[in-house]
Amino acid sequence: MEFTKEQFFIVTGASSGLGEATALELIKQGASVVAIARREDKLKELKSKCANPDNLYIEVKDLSQDIDSLPDYVKTLREKYGKFRGMAYCAGINFIGSIRSINYQDTLDLFNIDYFAPLFMAKGILDRRNNIGKGFSLVCISSSDGINPVKGQSIYTGAKSALILTMKSISKEVSSYGARVNCVSPSMIKTPMTVGENCVLEDDNKEKYPFGWGEAQDVSNMICYLLSDKAKYISGQNYIIDSGGEV
Ligand SMILES: NC(=O)c1ccc[n+]([C@@H]2O[C@H](COP(=O)([O-])OP(=O)(O)OC[C@H]3O[C@@H](n4cnc5c(N)ncnc54)[C@H](OP(=O)(O)O)[C@@H]3O)[C@@H](O)[C@H]2O)c1
């Protein structure tokens, strides 16, 4: 076991896809997880999938509302659960559209959950009163689009690339007390965002990637590694998870 049940992690976006896989893996490895998302039914389903359901704590929250108050929200979570050992920020949405089709509201909606919410959740959890100090680890999911943009993804690419460099800058602030901050940037991973009825993406050519599309566990394994002490010398990085990139 990599973690103990006394070690609490926040996982946002835990009701689906990469967040769900991360929460399940952390619990499998012995940790306790505070799982955040809007859909309570999905979070309850997650409990039934856990290796140890008693280690999963559900918090229903729309992280795109009242973003200025997110640091106080983290404080209330710390008062409830104790100081956090880490956070995986996995919540997010995508937006596909040409420059002609975009408007300010759609742009703001995407930036709220893909950029401003991780920034202000980070502000909350990196407050030394809310984390364990040395050994604390924050991982945010960006995207390979944040490094290698494709057409029709201008807004998403903007938020994801900003997130990578913002987190890199923040990593240099908090290294003074031994906290680590990293990003992971997947390409095409099979989740409800990319496959199924609620999918927002066109069927992407799977042959573009050397190993086809990835599984959620390909990303959650990396996140859990970065959250663990095995990665104690790694901070300020962004790991692209794309099986080597488009061929
Ligand atoms: N899948 C991929 O190929 C891929 C590739 C690169 C990057 N990513 C990034 O990875 C992250 C996770 O993606 P995914 O594939 O796991 O997508 P997903 O299956 O659609 O999951 C998205 C998660 O975000 C949560 N969420 C969305 N809006 C929220 C809000 N306002 N407040 C709280 N939670 C919210 C959703 O929960 P509720 O709906 O219950 O609130 C859900 O748990 C995203 O940032 C995405 O951009 C994914």
The ligand as a MOL file (V3000), in Angstrom:
LIG
                    3D

  0  0  0     0  0            999 V3000
M  V30 BEGIN CTAB
M  V30 COUNTS 48 52 0 0 0
M  V30 BEGIN ATOM
M  V30 1 N -10.5590 12.2380 -21.8250 0
M  V30 2 C -9.5800 12.7780 -22.5290 0
M  V30 3 O -9.2110 12.3080 -23.6300 0
M  V30 4 C -8.8570 13.9930 -22.0110 0
M  V30 5 C -7.7160 14.4160 -22.6850 0
M  V30 6 C -7.0360 15.5270 -22.2210 0
M  V30 7 C -7.4820 16.1920 -21.1090 0
M  V30 8 N -8.6020 15.7830 -20.4690 0 CHG=1
M  V30 9 C -9.0290 16.5500 -19.3110 0
M  V30 10 O -9.1800 15.7100 -18.1890 0
M  V30 11 C -10.1850 16.2400 -17.3170 0
M  V30 12 C -11.1840 15.1360 -17.0380 0
M  V30 13 O -11.7600 14.7450 -18.2610 0
M  V30 14 P -12.6120 13.3900 -18.4120 0
M  V30 15 O -12.2580 12.8260 -19.7140 0
M  V30 16 O -12.4900 12.5940 -17.1740 0 CHG=-1
M  V30 17 O -14.0750 14.0330 -18.5410 0
M  V30 18 P -15.4670 13.5730 -17.9340 0
M  V30 19 O -15.5760 12.1030 -17.8990 0
M  V30 20 O -16.4890 14.3640 -18.6900 0
M  V30 21 O -15.3990 14.1030 -16.4320 0
M  V30 22 C -15.4240 15.4760 -16.1460 0
M  V30 23 C -15.6030 15.6430 -14.6640 0
M  V30 24 O -15.5980 17.0390 -14.3600 0
M  V30 25 C -16.6780 17.3050 -13.4640 0
M  V30 26 N -17.1450 18.6710 -13.6240 0
M  V30 27 C -17.4230 19.3030 -14.7990 0
M  V30 28 N -17.8990 20.5400 -14.5510 0
M  V30 29 C -17.9070 20.6830 -13.1950 0
M  V30 30 C -18.2930 21.7290 -12.3170 0
M  V30 31 N -18.7910 22.8970 -12.7900 0
M  V30 32 N -18.1620 21.5530 -10.9990 0
M  V30 33 C -17.6790 20.3770 -10.5070 0
M  V30 34 N -17.2920 19.3440 -11.2820 0
M  V30 35 C -17.4200 19.4970 -12.6070 0
M  V30 36 C -17.7560 16.2850 -13.8550 0
M  V30 37 O -18.6270 16.0170 -12.7670 0
M  V30 38 P -20.1610 16.4670 -12.6870 0
M  V30 39 O -20.6970 16.5230 -14.0750 0
M  V30 40 O -20.7810 15.3970 -11.8400 0
M  V30 41 O -20.1110 17.7840 -12.0090 0
M  V30 42 C -16.9000 15.0630 -14.1410 0
M  V30 43 O -16.6630 14.3500 -12.9540 0
M  V30 44 C -10.7740 17.4540 -18.0450 0
M  V30 45 O -10.1410 18.6150 -17.5900 0
M  V30 46 C -10.3740 17.2110 -19.4990 0
M  V30 47 O -10.2590 18.4110 -20.2010 0
M  V30 48 C -9.2960 14.6920 -20.8890 0
M  V30 END ATOM
M  V30 BEGIN BOND
M  V30 1 1 1 2
M  V30 2 2 2 3
M  V30 3 1 2 4
M  V30 4 1 4 5
M  V30 5 2 4 48
M  V30 6 2 5 6
M  V30 7 1 6 7
M  V30 8 2 7 8
M  V30 9 1 8 9
M  V30 10 1 8 48
M  V30 11 1 9 10
M  V30 12 1 9 46
M  V30 13 1 10 11
M  V30 14 1 11 12
M  V30 15 1 11 44
M  V30 16 1 12 13
M  V30 17 1 13 14
M  V30 18 2 14 15
M  V30 19 1 14 16
M  V30 20 1 14 17
M  V30 21 1 17 18
M  V30 22 2 18 19
M  V30 23 1 18 20
M  V30 24 1 18 21
M  V30 25 1 21 22
M  V30 26 1 22 23
M  V30 27 1 23 24
M  V30 28 1 23 42
M  V30 29 1 24 25
M  V30 30 1 25 26
M  V30 31 1 25 36
M  V30 32 1 26 27
M  V30 33 1 26 35
M  V30 34 2 27 28
M  V30 35 1 28 29
M  V30 36 1 29 30
M  V30 37 2 29 35
M  V30 38 1 30 31
M  V30 39 2 30 32
M  V30 40 1 32 33
M  V30 41 2 33 34
M  V30 42 1 34 35
M  V30 43 1 36 37
M  V30 44 1 36 42
M  V30 45 1 37 38
M  V30 46 2 38 39
M  V30 47 1 38 40
M  V30 48 1 38 41
M  V30 49 1 42 43
M  V30 50 1 44 45
M  V30 51 1 44 46
M  V30 52 1 46 47
M  V30 END BOND
M  V30 END CTAB
M  END
